[in-house]
Amino acid sequence: MTDPNESLFLDLNFRTALLESLDWDDNQFDSLLQYLQDNLDFTKQTPDDLLLSIKNNYNVAAFKIIEKMFIDAYILNIVHKPEEGYEH
């Protein structure tokens, strides 16, 4: 059984890390979340293009957080199964 608060804590950790990566700028944070929502809802860009856009329009720190989120989701959804002996 999973912890019912797990997703809440993960979301809180993600939001805090993202906000910190943007130097606690609420406007940038809101802008980036809206940008992600718009692009993920309508699949306007490929993941690589989306990440490059984040890197160029926001910063490298935000890029790394979103990139890690994508990689974790990719692995979690078993789209990619690491080879035996793979260390993450």
C-alpha positions in Angstrom: 0.0 0.0 0.0 1.3 3.5 -0.8 1.4 6.4 1.5 -1.6 8.6 0.7 0.5 11.7 1.4 3.4 10.6 -0.8 2.2 12.6 -3.9 1.6 15.6 -1.8 5.1 15.5 -0.4 6.6 14.9 -3.8 4.7 17.8 -5.2 5.8 20.0 -2.4 9.4 19.0 -2.8 9.2 19.6 -6.6 7.6 23.0 -6.2 10.0 24.1 -3.6 13.0 23.0 -5.6 11.7 24.6 -8.7 10.9 27.9 -6.9 14.4 27.8 -5.3 15.9 27.3 -8.8 14.2 30.4 -9.9 15.6 32.4 -7.0 12.2 32.5 -5.3 10.7 34.6 -8.1 7.0 33.9 -7.9 6.3 35.4 -11.3 8.9 33.2 -13.0 7.6 30.2 -11.1 4.0 30.8 -12.2 5.2 31.5 -15.7 7.2 28.2 -15.9 4.3 26.2 -14.4 1.9 27.6 -16.9 4.4 27.0 -19.7 4.7 23.4 -18.7 1.0 22.9 -18.3 0.3 24.4 -21.7 2.9 22.4 -23.5 2.3 19.1 -21.7 -1.5 19.3 -22.1 -1.4 20.0 -25.8 2.0 18.3 -26.6 3.1 21.3 -28.5 6.8 20.4 -28.3 8.9 17.3 -28.1 10.5 16.7 -24.6 13.9 17.7 -25.9 12.5 21.0 -27.4 10.6 21.7 -24.2 13.7 21.2 -22.1 15.8 23.4 -24.4 13.2 26.1 -24.2 13.2 26.0 -20.4 17.0 26.2 -20.4 17.0 29.2 -22.7 14.0 31.0 -21.2 14.4 30.3 -17.5 17.8 28.9 -16.4 19.9 25.8 -16.2 18.8 25.0 -12.6 15.2 24.8 -13.6 16.1 22.8 -16.7 17.9 20.2 -14.6 14.9 19.8 -12.2 12.4 19.3 -15.1 14.9 17.0 -16.9 15.1 14.8 -13.8 11.3 14.8 -13.5 11.1 13.6 -17.1 13.7 10.9 -16.6 12.1 9.7 -13.4 8.6 9.6 -15.0 10.1 7.8 -18.0 11.7 5.1 -15.8 8.7 4.9 -13.5 6.3 4.2 -16.3 8.5 1.4 -17.5 9.1 3.0 -20.9 12.8 2.3 -20.2 14.0 -0.5 -18.1 17.6 -0.1 -17.0 20.0 -2.9 -17.8 21.1 -5.2 -15.1 23.9 -3.7 -13.1 22.7 -0.1 -14.0 23.3 2.3 -11.2 21.2 5.5 -11.0 
